[in-house]
Amino acid sequence: MKLVVFDVDGTLININKIEEDCFIRAFAEEFGIVRINPNWSEYTHVTDSGIASQILQERLGCFPSDKELSRIKIRFFHLLKEACDRHSGLFFEIPGASKIIQELKTDPNWNIAIATGCWRDPALLKLKKAEVGISGIPFVSNDDKFSREDIIKESVEKAKYLYGIKDFKKIVFVGDGIWDVKTAGKLGIPFIGIAGANEAKKLFEQGSDRVFENFNRIKNFKKVLETAQIPRI
């Protein structure tokens, strides 16, 4: 058996700036921290906990406690849920995402896992609002591990356990960010990008050799899964 690991934001569902606004607002409301750098690629660990920890450490002068980090996590989720309740349609699936999941779930050669750098509750909320079903699929979030590398490795281990597989013949990571390409390269895992024209160029520059705009071309995507290469980092 082979395994495909999907990222969530920008891969299975869209990215909405309202989420970024809620994340930044959480720091202002909990700690009075403003003027936060929103260029997430410049942070050491591009995960919710990684970014939050770095911001708090730089602004408070010491590494945050679990309680301080939890305050940001809870406030962020509260703000995001409020936004979703006020505005319908904030999150939607990347075209073909649900179809490719269902296609792979019934494929005798492939298993699926999900690995996200988001905290669990916000990620599940967004997937629910986008109507992307992940029932029965191994799911690992930033609540489980701190770094993206460890999140992906944990998703593989969880998939082995849940599917009863000792080792996968091949593992492919599917993501949208330049940090996803870098992570796949560090782990030595083949990568497929999901991005529009402008963002696709960045993925190619980081070493990805195949990028799809969406999942509408299911047969072509599955063919590329078989030949996907490790990013050239």
C-alpha positions in Angstrom: 0.0 0.0 0.0 1.0 3.6 -0.6 0.0 6.7 1.4 -1.0 10.2 0.3 -0.8 12.9 3.1 -2.9 16.0 2.5 -2.4 19.4 4.1 -5.6 21.3 4.8 -5.4 25.1 4.3 -4.9 26.0 0.7 -4.9 22.3 -0.2 -8.3 20.8 0.6 -10.0 24.1 1.5 -9.5 27.8 0.6 -7.5 30.3 2.7 -9.6 33.2 3.9 -8.0 36.4 5.2 -10.6 36.6 8.0 -8.8 33.7 9.6 -5.5 35.6 9.6 -7.4 38.6 11.1 -8.8 36.5 13.9 -5.4 35.0 14.6 -3.8 38.5 14.8 -6.7 39.9 16.8 -6.3 37.2 19.4 -2.9 38.6 20.4 -4.3 42.1 20.7 -7.3 41.0 22.9 -5.3 38.6 25.2 -1.9 40.4 25.5 -2.3 43.8 23.9 0.2 42.8 21.2 -0.2 44.6 17.9 1.7 45.1 14.6 2.4 41.4 14.1 4.3 40.3 11.0 1.8 38.4 8.8 4.4 36.9 6.5 4.2 33.4 8.0 7.0 32.0 5.9 9.5 34.1 7.9 8.7 32.3 11.1 10.9 29.4 12.3 8.0 26.9 12.6 5.0 27.6 10.3 2.4 26.1 12.5 -0.2 27.8 14.8 1.8 26.9 17.9 5.1 27.7 16.3 4.0 31.2 15.1 2.2 32.0 18.4 5.1 30.9 20.5 7.6 33.0 18.5 5.4 36.1 18.7 4.9 35.7 22.4 8.5 35.0 23.1 9.7 38.1 21.0 7.1 40.4 22.6 7.0 39.1 26.2 10.8 38.4 26.4 10.5 34.7 27.4 9.1 31.5 26.0 5.4 31.4 26.7 3.9 29.0 29.2 1.3 26.4 28.1 -1.4 28.6 29.8 -0.3 31.7 27.8 -0.4 29.7 24.5 -3.7 28.2 25.4 -5.2 31.7 25.8 -4.3 32.5 22.2 -5.6 29.2 21.0 -9.0 29.6 22.8 -9.4 33.2 21.8 -8.5 32.5 18.2 -11.0 29.7 17.9 -13.7 31.8 19.6 -13.1 34.7 17.1 -13.0 32.3 14.1 -16.2 30.6 15.1 -17.9 33.9 15.6 -16.8 35.0 12.1 -18.2 31.7 10.6 -21.5 32.1 12.4 -21.8 35.7 11.1 -20.8 35.0 7.5 -21.7 31.8 5.6 -19.4 30.6 2.8 -16.1 31.8 4.3 -14.6 28.4 3.7 -15.1 26.1 0.7 -13.3 23.1 -0.8 -10.6 23.4 -3.4 -12.4 22.2 -6.5 -12.4 18.4 -6.6 -11.1 17.9 -3.1 -14.0 15.8 -1.8 -14.0 13.8 -5.0 -10.3 12.9 -4.8 -10.7 11.9 -1.2 -13.6 9.6 -2.0 -11.7 8.2 -5.1 -8.6 7.4 -3.0 -10.6 6.0 -0.1 -11.9 3.3 -2.5 -8.6 2.8 -4.3 -7.0 -0.6 -3.4 -3.5 0.8 -3.7 -3.7 4.0 -1.7 -4.5 5.1 1.8 -5.1 8.7 3.0 -3.9 10.8 6.0 -4.3 14.4 6.8 -1.5 16.5 8.4 -2.1 20.2 9.3 0.0 22.9 10.9 -3.3 24.3 12.3 -4.7 23.7 15.8 -7.2 20.8 15.7 -10.5 22.7 16.5 -10.0 25.5 14.0 -9.0 23.0 11.3 -12.0 20.8 11.9 -14.3 23.8 12.0 -13.1 25.0 8.6 -13.4 21.5 7.1 -16.9 21.2 8.4 -17.9 24.6 7.0 -16.4 23.7 3.6 -18.3 20.4 3.7 -15.1 18.3 3.2 -15.7 15.0 5.0 -12.7 13.3 6.6 -14.5 10.6 8.6 -12.3 7.5 9.1 -9.1 9.3 7.8 -6.1 9.6 10.2 -5.9 13.2 11.2 -2.9 14.9 12.9 -2.8 18.6 13.8 -0.6 21.1 15.6 -2.1 19.9 18.9 -0.3 16.6 18.4 3.1 17.8 17.3 4.9 21.1 17.2 6.8 21.2 13.9 5.5 20.4 10.4 8.1 17.7 10.0 6.9 15.9 13.2 3.2 16.5 12.2 3.7 14.7 8.9 5.8 11.9 10.5 3.1 11.4 13.2 0.4 11.2 10.4 2.4 8.4 8.8 2.6 6.5 12.0 -1.0 7.0 12.8 -1.9 5.8 9.3 0.2 2.7 9.7 -1.6 1.9 13.0 -5.2 2.6 11.7 -4.7 0.8 8.4 -2.7 -2.0 9.8 0.3 -1.4 7.5 3.8 -2.1 8.6 5.4 0.1 6.0 4.1 2.1 3.0 5.8 1.4 -0.3 5.5 5.1 -1.1 4.4 8.3 0.7 3.4 11.5 -1.1 2.7 14.8 0.6 0.2 17.2 -1.0 0.4 20.9 0.1 0.2 24.5 -1.1 2.9 26.5 0.8 6.6 26.9 0.2 7.0 25.6 3.8 5.3 22.4 2.6 7.8 21.9 -0.2 10.7 22.5 2.3 9.2 20.1 4.8 8.8 17.3 2.2 12.3 17.9 1.0 13.7 17.6 4.6 11.8 14.4 5.1 12.7 12.9 1.8 9.0 12.6 0.8 7.7 13.1 -2.8 5.6 16.2 -3.1 2.7 17.5 -5.2 1.7 21.2 -5.0 -1.8 22.7 -5.1 -1.7 26.3 -6.2 -2.9 28.9 -8.7 -0.5 30.4 -11.2 1.2 33.0 -9.0 1.7 30.7 -6.1 2.6 27.7 -8.3 5.7 29.7 -9.5 6.9 29.9 -5.9 6.5 26.2 -5.4 8.5 25.4 -8.5 11.2 27.8 -7.3 11.4 25.9 -4.1 11.9 22.6 -5.9 8.5 21.1 -6.6 8.3 19.6 -10.1 4.5 19.1 -10.2 1.7 21.6 -9.2 -2.0 21.3 -9.9 -4.4 24.3 -9.6 -7.1 21.9 -8.1 -8.2 18.3 -8.1 -10.6 18.4 -11.0 -8.3 16.3 -13.2 -8.6 13.2 -11.0 -7.1 10.7 -13.4 -4.1 12.9 -14.1 -3.6 13.6 -10.4 -3.6 9.9 -9.6 -1.1 9.3 -12.4 1.2 11.9 -11.0 0.9 10.4 -7.5 2.7 7.4 -8.9 5.6 9.4 -10.3 5.8 12.2 -7.7 9.4 13.2 -6.8 11.2 14.5 -3.7 11.6 18.3 -4.0 15.0 19.6 -5.0 15.9 21.6 -2.0 
